[in-house]
Amino acid sequence: MDTSQDRLLTVEYLAGKLNVSPRYLSDMLRSQTGQNAQQHIHDKLIEKAKEYLTTTNLSVSEIAYQLGFEYSQSFNKLFKKKTSQTPMEFKQTFN
């Protein structure tokens, strides 16, 4: 995942890079994995967030920004939805 960009990865962006339509990309991923493209993006974001939370001293807001979130609240909400923990709760389990 390219975390150097200033925005979140989108299905449209990835589909464009692959020269396919966003719908085709999502449909193909769903047929192969059971998850659509957006679900894959969210899973990768959470994977990267966990890496940052366990291996750096970055704040949750800094991590949210690194991952392309404009608002850290959006990152917190997605993280909690996917892991049933806030980013801080997750980080504290490693300290």
MILOZA-943187 format. One record per atom (N, C-alpha, C): residue number from 1; residue in three letters; atom name; x, y, z. Coordinates in Angstrom, 1 decimal. Atoms other than C-alpha are relative to their C-alpha. Example, Ala and Ser with C-alpha at 12.3 -4.5 7.8 and 13.67 -1.06 7.14 Angstrom:
2
k | r | a | px | py | pz
1 | ALA | N | 0.9 | -1.2 | 0.0
1 | ALA | CA | 12.3 | -4.5 | 7.8
1 | ALA | C | 0.9 | 1.2 | 0.0
2 | SER | N | -0.9 | -1.1 | 0.0
2 | SER | CA | 13.7 | -1.1 | 7.1
2 | SER | C | -0.8 | 1.1 | 0.8
END
This chain:
95
k | r | a | px | py | pz
1 | MET | N | 0.8 | -1.2 | 0.0
1 | MET | CA | 0.0 | 0.0 | 0.0
1 | MET | C | 0.9 | 1.2 | 0.0
2 | ASP | N | -0.7 | -1.2 | 0.1
2 | ASP | CA | 1.3 | 3.4 | -0.9
2 | ASP | C | -0.5 | 1.0 | 1.0
3 | THR | N | 0.5 | -0.9 | -1.1
3 | THR | CA | 1.1 | 5.4 | 2.3
3 | THR | C | 0.6 | 1.4 | -0.2
4 | SER | N | -0.6 | -1.3 | 0.2
4 | SER | CA | 3.0 | 8.3 | 0.8
4 | SER | C | -1.0 | 1.0 | -0.6
5 | GLN | N | 1.0 | -0.9 | 0.6
5 | GLN | CA | -0.1 | 9.7 | -0.8
5 | GLN | C | -0.8 | 0.7 | 1.1
6 | ASP | N | 0.7 | -0.8 | -1.0
6 | ASP | CA | -2.2 | 12.3 | 0.9
6 | ASP | C | -1.5 | -0.3 | 0.1
7 | ARG | N | 1.4 | 0.4 | -0.1
7 | ARG | CA | -5.5 | 10.5 | 0.5
7 | ARG | C | -0.1 | -1.5 | 0.1
8 | LEU | N | 0.3 | 1.4 | -0.2
8 | LEU | CA | -7.1 | 7.2 | 1.2
8 | LEU | C | 0.0 | -0.7 | -1.4
9 | LEU | N | 0.2 | 0.8 | 1.2
9 | LEU | CA | -6.8 | 4.5 | -1.5
9 | LEU | C | -1.5 | -0.2 | -0.2
10 | THR | N | 1.4 | 0.3 | 0.3
10 | THR | CA | -10.1 | 4.1 | -3.3
10 | THR | C | -0.1 | -1.1 | -1.0
11 | VAL | N | 0.3 | 1.0 | 1.0
11 | VAL | CA | -11.6 | 1.4 | -5.4
11 | VAL | C | 0.2 | 0.6 | -1.4
12 | GLU | N | -0.1 | -0.7 | 1.3
12 | GLU | CA | -11.7 | 3.9 | -8.3
12 | GLU | C | 1.5 | 0.1 | -0.4
13 | TYR | N | -1.4 | -0.2 | 0.3
13 | TYR | CA | -8.0 | 4.6 | -8.0
13 | TYR | C | 0.7 | -1.3 | -0.4
14 | LEU | N | -0.6 | 1.3 | 0.3
14 | LEU | CA | -7.0 | 0.9 | -7.9
14 | LEU | C | -0.4 | -0.5 | -1.3
15 | ALA | N | 0.6 | 0.5 | 1.3
15 | ALA | CA | -9.3 | 0.0 | -10.7
15 | ALA | C | 0.7 | 0.7 | -1.2
16 | GLY | N | -0.6 | -0.8 | 1.0
16 | GLY | CA | -7.8 | 2.8 | -12.8
16 | GLY | C | 1.4 | -0.5 | -0.3
17 | LYS | N | -1.4 | 0.5 | 0.1
17 | LYS | CA | -4.3 | 1.5 | -12.1
17 | LYS | C | 0.1 | -1.3 | -0.7
18 | LEU | N | 0.1 | 1.3 | 0.6
18 | LEU | CA | -5.4 | -1.9 | -13.3
18 | LEU | C | -0.7 | 0.0 | -1.4
19 | ASN | N | 0.7 | -0.2 | 1.3
19 | ASN | CA | -7.3 | -0.5 | -16.3
19 | ASN | C | -1.3 | -0.9 | -0.1
20 | VAL | N | 1.3 | 0.7 | -0.1
20 | VAL | CA | -10.6 | -2.1 | -15.2
20 | VAL | C | -1.0 | 0.9 | 0.7
21 | SER | N | 1.0 | -0.8 | -0.6
21 | SER | CA | -13.8 | -0.6 | -14.0
21 | SER | C | -0.1 | -0.4 | 1.5
22 | PRO | N | 0.1 | 0.3 | -1.4
22 | PRO | CA | -14.4 | -0.3 | -10.2
22 | PRO | C | -0.9 | -1.2 | 0.3
23 | ARG | N | 1.0 | 1.1 | -0.1
23 | ARG | CA | -17.4 | -2.6 | -10.5
23 | ARG | C | 0.6 | -1.4 | -0.3
24 | TYR | N | -0.6 | 1.2 | 0.4
24 | TYR | CA | -15.4 | -5.2 | -12.3
24 | TYR | C | 1.0 | -0.5 | 1.0
25 | LEU | N | -1.0 | 0.3 | -1.0
25 | LEU | CA | -12.6 | -5.1 | -9.8
25 | LEU | C | -0.7 | -0.6 | 1.3
26 | SER | N | 0.7 | 0.5 | -1.2
26 | SER | CA | -15.0 | -5.5 | -6.9
26 | SER | C | -0.7 | -1.4 | -0.2
27 | ASP | N | 0.7 | 1.3 | 0.3
27 | ASP | CA | -17.0 | -8.3 | -8.6
27 | ASP | C | 1.1 | -1.1 | -0.1
28 | MET | N | -1.0 | 1.0 | 0.1
28 | MET | CA | -13.8 | -10.2 | -9.4
28 | MET | C | 0.6 | -0.4 | 1.3
29 | LEU | N | -0.5 | 0.3 | -1.3
29 | LEU | CA | -12.4 | -9.9 | -5.9
29 | LEU | C | -1.1 | -0.8 | 0.8
30 | ARG | N | 1.1 | 0.7 | -0.8
30 | ARG | CA | -15.8 | -10.9 | -4.4
30 | ARG | C | -0.1 | -1.5 | -0.5
31 | SER | N | 0.2 | 1.4 | 0.5
31 | SER | CA | -16.0 | -14.0 | -6.7
31 | SER | C | 1.2 | -0.9 | 0.4
32 | GLN | N | -1.2 | 0.7 | -0.3
32 | GLN | CA | -12.4 | -15.0 | -5.8
32 | GLN | C | 0.2 | -0.1 | 1.5
33 | THR | N | -0.4 | 0.0 | -1.4
33 | THR | CA | -12.2 | -14.1 | -2.1
33 | THR | C | -1.2 | 0.1 | 0.9
34 | GLY | N | 1.1 | -0.2 | -0.8
34 | GLY | CA | -15.7 | -13.4 | -0.9
34 | GLY | C | -0.1 | 1.4 | 0.6
35 | GLN | N | 0.0 | -1.4 | -0.4
35 | GLN | CA | -14.8 | -9.7 | -0.2
35 | GLN | C | 0.1 | 0.9 | -1.2
36 | ASN | N | -0.1 | -1.0 | 1.1
36 | ASN | CA | -15.3 | -6.7 | -2.4
36 | ASN | C | 1.3 | 0.8 | 0.2
37 | ALA | N | -1.2 | -0.8 | 0.0
37 | ALA | CA | -12.5 | -4.2 | -3.2
37 | ALA | C | 0.1 | 0.9 | 1.2
38 | GLN | N | 0.0 | -0.9 | -1.2
38 | GLN | CA | -13.5 | -1.8 | -0.4
38 | GLN | C | 0.4 | -0.8 | 1.3
39 | GLN | N | -0.3 | 0.8 | -1.2
39 | GLN | CA | -13.3 | -4.6 | 2.2
39 | GLN | C | 1.5 | -0.3 | 0.0
40 | HIS | N | -1.4 | 0.3 | 0.0
40 | HIS | CA | -9.8 | -5.5 | 1.0
40 | HIS | C | 0.8 | 1.3 | 0.4
41 | ILE | N | -0.7 | -1.3 | -0.3
41 | ILE | CA | -8.7 | -1.8 | 1.2
41 | ILE | C | 0.0 | 0.2 | 1.5
42 | HIS | N | 0.1 | -0.2 | -1.5
42 | HIS | CA | -10.0 | -1.6 | 4.8
42 | HIS | C | 0.8 | -1.0 | 0.7
43 | ASP | N | -0.9 | 1.0 | -0.7
43 | ASP | CA | -8.3 | -4.8 | 5.8
43 | ASP | C | 1.5 | 0.3 | -0.1
44 | LYS | N | -1.4 | -0.4 | 0.2
44 | LYS | CA | -5.0 | -3.6 | 4.4
44 | LYS | C | 0.3 | 1.3 | 0.9
45 | LEU | N | -0.1 | -1.2 | -0.8
45 | LEU | CA | -5.5 | -0.2 | 6.2
45 | LEU | C | 0.2 | -0.5 | 1.5
46 | ILE | N | 0.0 | 0.4 | -1.4
46 | ILE | CA | -6.1 | -2.0 | 9.5
46 | ILE | C | 1.3 | -0.8 | 0.3
47 | GLU | N | -1.3 | 0.7 | -0.1
47 | GLU | CA | -3.1 | -4.3 | 8.9
47 | GLU | C | 1.2 | 1.0 | 0.2
48 | LYS | N | -1.1 | -1.0 | -0.1
48 | LYS | CA | -0.8 | -1.3 | 8.3
48 | LYS | C | -0.1 | 0.8 | 1.3
49 | ALA | N | 0.2 | -0.8 | -1.3
49 | ALA | CA | -2.3 | 0.6 | 11.3
49 | ALA | C | 0.5 | -0.8 | 1.2
50 | LYS | N | -0.5 | 0.9 | -1.1
50 | LYS | CA | -1.6 | -2.4 | 13.6
50 | LYS | C | 1.6 | 0.0 | 0.0
51 | GLU | N | -1.5 | 0.0 | 0.1
51 | GLU | CA | 2.0 | -2.4 | 12.3
51 | GLU | C | 0.5 | 1.3 | 0.6
52 | TYR | N | -0.5 | -1.3 | -0.5
52 | TYR | CA | 2.4 | 1.4 | 13.0
52 | TYR | C | -0.2 | 0.0 | 1.5
53 | LEU | N | 0.3 | -0.1 | -1.4
53 | LEU | CA | 0.7 | 1.0 | 16.4
53 | LEU | C | 1.0 | -0.8 | 0.9
54 | THR | N | -0.9 | 0.9 | -0.8
54 | THR | CA | 3.1 | -1.8 | 17.5
54 | THR | C | 1.5 | 0.3 | -0.2
55 | THR | N | -1.4 | -0.2 | 0.2
55 | THR | CA | 6.3 | -0.6 | 16.0
55 | THR | C | 0.5 | 1.4 | -0.1
56 | THR | N | -0.5 | -1.4 | 0.0
56 | THR | CA | 6.4 | 3.2 | 16.2
56 | THR | C | -0.6 | 0.7 | 1.2
57 | ASN | N | 0.5 | -0.8 | -1.1
57 | ASN | CA | 5.8 | 5.9 | 18.7
57 | ASN | C | -0.9 | 1.1 | -0.6
58 | LEU | N | 0.9 | -1.0 | 0.6
58 | LEU | CA | 3.5 | 7.8 | 16.3
58 | LEU | C | -1.3 | 0.0 | 0.8
59 | SER | N | 1.3 | -0.1 | -0.6
59 | SER | CA | 0.3 | 9.1 | 17.8
59 | SER | C | -1.1 | -0.6 | -0.9
60 | VAL | N | 1.1 | 0.6 | 0.8
60 | VAL | CA | -3.1 | 7.7 | 16.6
60 | VAL | C | -0.3 | 1.0 | -1.1
61 | SER | N | 0.3 | -1.0 | 1.0
61 | SER | CA | -3.7 | 11.0 | 14.8
61 | SER | C | 1.1 | 0.0 | -1.1
62 | GLU | N | -1.0 | 0.1 | 1.0
62 | GLU | CA | -0.3 | 10.8 | 13.1
62 | GLU | C | -0.1 | -1.3 | -0.9
63 | ILE | N | 0.2 | 1.2 | 0.8
63 | ILE | CA | -1.0 | 7.2 | 12.0
63 | ILE | C | -1.2 | 0.2 | -0.9
64 | ALA | N | 1.1 | -0.2 | 0.9
64 | ALA | CA | -4.4 | 8.2 | 10.7
64 | ALA | C | 0.4 | 0.9 | -1.2
65 | TYR | N | -0.5 | -0.8 | 1.1
65 | TYR | CA | -2.7 | 10.9 | 8.6
65 | TYR | C | 0.9 | -0.8 | -0.9
66 | GLN | N | -0.9 | 0.8 | 0.8
66 | GLN | CA | 0.0 | 8.5 | 7.4
66 | GLN | C | -0.8 | -0.9 | -0.9
67 | LEU | N | 0.8 | 0.9 | 0.8
67 | LEU | CA | -2.8 | 6.2 | 6.2
67 | LEU | C | -0.9 | 0.7 | -1.0
68 | GLY | N | 0.9 | -0.8 | 1.0
68 | GLY | CA | -4.6 | 9.0 | 4.3
68 | GLY | C | -1.3 | 0.5 | 0.6
69 | PHE | N | 1.3 | -0.5 | -0.6
69 | PHE | CA | -7.4 | 9.8 | 6.7
69 | PHE | C | 0.1 | 1.5 | 0.2
70 | GLU | N | 0.1 | -1.4 | -0.3
70 | GLU | CA | -8.4 | 13.4 | 6.8
70 | GLU | C | -0.3 | 0.3 | 1.4
71 | TYR | N | 0.4 | -0.2 | -1.4
71 | TYR | CA | -9.9 | 13.1 | 10.2
71 | TYR | C | 0.3 | -1.3 | 0.8
72 | SER | N | -0.4 | 1.2 | -0.7
72 | SER | CA | -8.5 | 10.8 | 12.9
72 | SER | C | -1.3 | -0.7 | 0.6
73 | GLN | N | 1.2 | 0.7 | -0.5
73 | GLN | CA | -12.1 | 10.1 | 14.1
73 | GLN | C | -0.5 | -1.0 | -1.0
74 | SER | N | 0.4 | 1.0 | 1.0
74 | SER | CA | -12.8 | 8.3 | 10.8
74 | SER | C | 0.8 | -1.2 | 0.1
75 | PHE | N | -0.9 | 1.1 | -0.2
75 | PHE | CA | -9.8 | 6.2 | 11.4
75 | PHE | C | -0.3 | -0.8 | 1.2
76 | ASN | N | 0.4 | 0.7 | -1.3
76 | ASN | CA | -10.8 | 5.4 | 15.0
76 | ASN | C | -1.2 | -0.8 | -0.2
77 | LYS | N | 1.3 | 0.7 | 0.2
77 | LYS | CA | -14.3 | 4.4 | 13.9
77 | LYS | C | 0.2 | -1.3 | -0.9
78 | LEU | N | -0.3 | 1.1 | 0.9
78 | LEU | CA | -13.0 | 2.1 | 11.1
78 | LEU | C | 0.8 | -1.1 | 0.8
79 | PHE | N | -0.8 | 1.0 | -0.7
79 | PHE | CA | -10.4 | 0.5 | 13.4
79 | PHE | C | -0.9 | -0.7 | 1.1
80 | LYS | N | 0.9 | 0.6 | -1.0
80 | LYS | CA | -13.0 | -0.1 | 16.2
80 | LYS | C | -0.9 | -1.0 | -0.7
81 | LYS | N | 0.9 | 0.9 | 0.7
81 | LYS | CA | -15.4 | -1.6 | 13.7
81 | LYS | C | 0.6 | -1.3 | -0.4
82 | LYS | N | -0.7 | 1.2 | 0.5
82 | LYS | CA | -12.8 | -4.0 | 12.3
82 | LYS | C | 0.6 | -0.8 | 1.1
83 | THR | N | -0.7 | 0.7 | -1.0
83 | THR | CA | -11.1 | -4.9 | 15.6
83 | THR | C | -0.7 | -0.1 | 1.3
84 | SER | N | 0.7 | -0.1 | -1.3
84 | SER | CA | -13.6 | -4.2 | 18.4
84 | SER | C | 0.8 | 0.6 | 1.1
85 | GLN | N | -0.9 | -0.7 | -0.9
85 | GLN | CA | -10.9 | -2.1 | 20.0
85 | GLN | C | 0.3 | 1.4 | -0.6
86 | THR | N | -0.5 | -1.2 | 0.5
86 | THR | CA | -9.9 | 1.5 | 19.7
86 | THR | C | 1.5 | -0.1 | -0.3
87 | PRO | N | -1.5 | 0.1 | 0.3
87 | PRO | CA | -6.4 | 2.1 | 18.3
87 | PRO | C | 0.8 | 0.1 | 1.3
88 | MET | N | -0.8 | -0.1 | -1.3
88 | MET | CA | -5.2 | 3.2 | 21.8
88 | MET | C | -0.1 | -1.3 | 0.8
89 | GLU | N | 0.2 | 1.2 | -0.7
89 | GLU | CA | -6.7 | 0.1 | 23.4
89 | GLU | C | 0.9 | -1.1 | -0.6
90 | PHE | N | -0.8 | 0.9 | 0.7
90 | PHE | CA | -4.9 | -2.0 | 20.8
90 | PHE | C | 1.5 | 0.2 | 0.3
91 | LYS | N | -1.4 | -0.4 | -0.3
91 | LYS | CA | -1.6 | -0.1 | 21.3
91 | LYS | C | 0.4 | -0.4 | 1.4
92 | GLN | N | -0.3 | 0.3 | -1.4
92 | GLN | CA | -1.8 | -0.5 | 25.1
92 | GLN | C | 0.2 | -1.5 | 0.3
93 | THR | N | -0.2 | 1.4 | -0.2
93 | THR | CA | -1.9 | -4.3 | 24.8
93 | THR | C | 1.5 | -0.4 | -0.4
94 | PHE | N | -1.4 | 0.3 | 0.4
94 | PHE | CA | 1.7 | -4.1 | 23.4
94 | PHE | C | 1.0 | 0.8 | 0.8
95 | ASN | N | -0.9 | -0.8 | -0.9
95 | ASN | CA | 3.1 | -1.7 | 26.0
95 | ASN | C | 0.2 | -0.6 | 1.4
END
